[in-house]
Every structure is written in C-alpha cells, then in structure tokens.
Amino acid sequence: KPVKMDKRILNNFENLEWISF
C-alpha cells in the first residue's frame, strides 16, 4: 500500500480488500 495517503483512503483500501475476500 502507498505510504503517504489519507486515513480515509487507507480505510477505503482496507474495506476494498475485505470485500475482495
């Protein structure tokens, strides 16, 4: 994952991964 990102975007990223699984 990119290091410099907003927490909101990071949360969305994690949610997308969660949905992927």
N, CA, C and O atoms as a Tripos MOL2 file, in Angstrom:
@<TRIPOS>MOLECULE
protein
   84    83    21     0     0
PROTEIN
NO_CHARGES

@<TRIPOS>ATOM
      1 N           0.8470   -1.1980    0.0000 N.3       1 LYS1
      2 CA          0.0000    0.0000    0.0000 C.3       1 LYS1
      3 C           0.8800    1.2460    0.0000 C.2       1 LYS1
      4 O           1.9730    1.2390    0.5670 O.2       1 LYS1
      5 N           0.4120    2.2940   -0.6240 N.am      2 PRO2
      6 CA          1.1650    3.5600   -0.5920 C.3       2 PRO2
      7 C           1.3300    4.0450    0.8490 C.2       2 PRO2
      8 O           0.4370    3.8910    1.6820 O.2       2 PRO2
      9 N           2.4900    4.6310    1.1170 N.am      3 VAL3
     10 CA          2.7490    5.0800    2.4930 C.3       3 VAL3
     11 C           2.0290    6.3870    2.7870 C.2       3 VAL3
     12 O           1.3590    6.5140    3.8120 O.2       3 VAL3
     13 N           2.1670    7.3710    1.8790 N.am      4 LYS4
     14 CA          1.5470    8.6850    2.1380 C.3       4 LYS4
     15 C           0.1370    8.7050    1.5550 C.2       4 LYS4
     16 O          -0.0570    8.9290    0.3600 O.2       4 LYS4
     17 N          -0.8410    8.4670    2.4270 N.am      5 MET5
     18 CA         -2.2430    8.5160    1.9850 C.3       5 MET5
     19 C          -3.1030    8.9680    3.1420 C.2       5 MET5
     20 O          -2.7440    8.8000    4.3080 O.2       5 MET5
     21 N          -4.2470    9.5470    2.8060 N.am      6 ASP6
     22 CA         -5.1550    9.9670    3.8790 C.3       6 ASP6
     23 C          -5.7010    8.7360    4.5930 C.2       6 ASP6
     24 O          -5.8250    7.6630    4.0010 O.2       6 ASP6
     25 N          -6.0210    8.9040    5.8580 N.am      7 LYS7
     26 CA         -6.5640    7.7660    6.6100 C.3       7 LYS7
     27 C          -7.8660    7.2910    5.9770 C.2       7 LYS7
     28 O          -8.1540    6.0940    5.9590 O.2       7 LYS7
     29 N          -8.6480    8.2310    5.4610 N.am      8 ARG8
     30 CA         -9.9190    7.8320    4.8290 C.3       8 ARG8
     31 C          -9.6530    6.9300    3.6410 C.2       8 ARG8
     32 O         -10.3120    5.9040    3.4720 O.2       8 ARG8
     33 N          -8.6860    7.3090    2.8150 N.am      9 ILE9
     34 CA         -8.3770    6.4920    1.6290 C.3       9 ILE9
     35 C          -7.8360    5.1380    2.0820 C.2       9 ILE9
     36 O          -8.1740    4.1050    1.5040 O.2       9 ILE9
     37 N          -7.0010    5.1470    3.1120 N.am     10 LEU10
     38 CA         -6.4630    3.8780    3.6140 C.3      10 LEU10
     39 C          -7.6150    2.9950    4.0860 C.2      10 LEU10
     40 O          -7.6310    1.7950    3.8140 O.2      10 LEU10
     41 N          -8.5690    3.5800    4.7870 N.am     11 ASN11
     42 CA         -9.7260    2.8050    5.2470 C.3      11 ASN11
     43 C         -10.4820    2.2320    4.0600 C.2      11 ASN11
     44 O         -10.8700    1.0640    4.0800 O.2      11 ASN11
     45 N         -10.6930    3.0310    3.0360 N.am     12 ASN12
     46 CA        -11.3970    2.5400    1.8470 C.3      12 ASN12
     47 C         -10.6090    1.3980    1.2260 C.2      12 ASN12
     48 O         -11.1880    0.4070    0.7810 O.2      12 ASN12
     49 N          -9.2800    1.5360    1.1950 N.am     13 PHE13
     50 CA         -8.4330    0.4920    0.6250 C.3      13 PHE13
     51 C          -8.6290   -0.8130    1.3910 C.2      13 PHE13
     52 O          -8.8190   -1.8720    0.7930 O.2      13 PHE13
     53 N          -8.5810   -0.7280    2.7040 N.am     14 GLU14
     54 CA         -8.7420   -1.9320    3.5230 C.3      14 GLU14
     55 C         -10.1320   -2.5170    3.3240 C.2      14 GLU14
     56 O         -10.2860   -3.7360    3.2480 O.2      14 GLU14
     57 N         -11.1430   -1.6630    3.2390 N.am     15 ASN15
     58 CA        -12.5100   -2.1580    3.0160 C.3      15 ASN15
     59 C         -12.5870   -2.8850    1.6800 C.2      15 ASN15
     60 O         -13.2210   -3.9350    1.5790 O.2      15 ASN15
     61 N         -11.9500   -2.3340    0.6590 N.am     16 LEU16
     62 CA        -11.9690   -2.9850   -0.6570 C.3      16 LEU16
     63 C         -11.3150   -4.3600   -0.5540 C.2      16 LEU16
     64 O         -11.8090   -5.3330   -1.1250 O.2      16 LEU16
     65 N         -10.1970   -4.4380    0.1810 N.am     17 GLU17
     66 CA         -9.5400   -5.7440    0.3360 C.3      17 GLU17
     67 C         -10.4740   -6.7010    1.0650 C.2      17 GLU17
     68 O         -10.5840   -7.8710    0.6980 O.2      17 GLU17
     69 N         -11.1400   -6.2050    2.0910 N.am     18 TRP18
     70 CA        -12.0440   -7.0430    2.8620 C.3      18 TRP18
     71 C         -13.1510   -7.5900    1.9670 C.2      18 TRP18
     72 O         -13.4920   -8.7710    2.0300 O.2      18 TRP18
     73 N         -13.7080   -6.7100    1.1310 N.am     19 ILE19
     74 CA        -14.7900   -7.1470    0.2320 C.3      19 ILE19
     75 C         -14.2420   -8.1450   -0.7900 C.2      19 ILE19
     76 O         -14.9350   -9.0800   -1.1920 O.2      19 ILE19
     77 N         -12.9910   -7.9350   -1.2040 N.am     20 SER20
     78 CA        -12.4060   -8.8500   -2.1990 C.3      20 SER20
     79 C         -12.3820  -10.2670   -1.6260 C.2      20 SER20
     80 O         -12.6560  -11.2380   -2.3320 O.2      20 SER20
     81 N         -12.0510  -10.3720   -0.3380 N.am     21 PHE21
     82 CA        -12.0300  -11.7000    0.2640 C.3      21 PHE21
     83 C         -13.4410  -12.0360    0.6740 C.2      21 PHE21
     84 O         -13.6870  -13.1160    1.2120 O.2      21 PHE21
@<TRIPOS>BOND
     1     1     2 1
     2     2     3 1
     3     3     4 2
     4     3     5 am
     5     5     6 1
     6     6     7 1
     7     7     8 2
     8     7     9 am
     9     9    10 1
    10    10    11 1
    11    11    12 2
    12    11    13 am
    13    13    14 1
    14    14    15 1
    15    15    16 2
    16    15    17 am
    17    17    18 1
    18    18    19 1
    19    19    20 2
    20    19    21 am
    21    21    22 1
    22    22    23 1
    23    23    24 2
    24    23    25 am
    25    25    26 1
    26    26    27 1
    27    27    28 2
    28    27    29 am
    29    29    30 1
    30    30    31 1
    31    31    32 2
    32    31    33 am
    33    33    34 1
    34    34    35 1
    35    35    36 2
    36    35    37 am
    37    37    38 1
    38    38    39 1
    39    39    40 2
    40    39    41 am
    41    41    42 1
    42    42    43 1
    43    43    44 2
    44    43    45 am
    45    45    46 1
    46    46    47 1
    47    47    48 2
    48    47    49 am
    49    49    50 1
    50    50    51 1
    51    51    52 2
    52    51    53 am
    53    53    54 1
    54    54    55 1
    55    55    56 2
    56    55    57 am
    57    57    58 1
    58    58    59 1
    59    59    60 2
    60    59    61 am
    61    61    62 1
    62    62    63 1
    63    63    64 2
    64    63    65 am
    65    65    66 1
    66    66    67 1
    67    67    68 2
    68    67    69 am
    69    69    70 1
    70    70    71 1
    71    71    72 2
    72    71    73 am
    73    73    74 1
    74    74    75 1
    75    75    76 2
    76    75    77 am
    77    77    78 1
    78    78    79 1
    79    79    80 2
    80    79    81 am
    81    81    82 1
    82    82    83 1
    83    83    84 2
@<TRIPOS>SUBSTRUCTURE
     1 LYS1         2 RESIDUE 1 A LYS
     2 PRO2         6 RESIDUE 1 A PRO
     3 VAL3        10 RESIDUE 1 A VAL
     4 LYS4        14 RESIDUE 1 A LYS
     5 MET5        18 RESIDUE 1 A MET
     6 ASP6        22 RESIDUE 1 A ASP
     7 LYS7        26 RESIDUE 1 A LYS
     8 ARG8        30 RESIDUE 1 A ARG
     9 ILE9        34 RESIDUE 1 A ILE
    10 LEU10       38 RESIDUE 1 A LEU
    11 ASN11       42 RESIDUE 1 A ASN
    12 ASN12       46 RESIDUE 1 A ASN
    13 PHE13       50 RESIDUE 1 A PHE
    14 GLU14       54 RESIDUE 1 A GLU
    15 ASN15       58 RESIDUE 1 A ASN
    16 LEU16       62 RESIDUE 1 A LEU
    17 GLU17       66 RESIDUE 1 A GLU
    18 TRP18       70 RESIDUE 1 A TRP
    19 ILE19       74 RESIDUE 1 A ILE
    20 SER20       78 RESIDUE 1 A SER
    21 PHE21       82 RESIDUE 1 A PHE
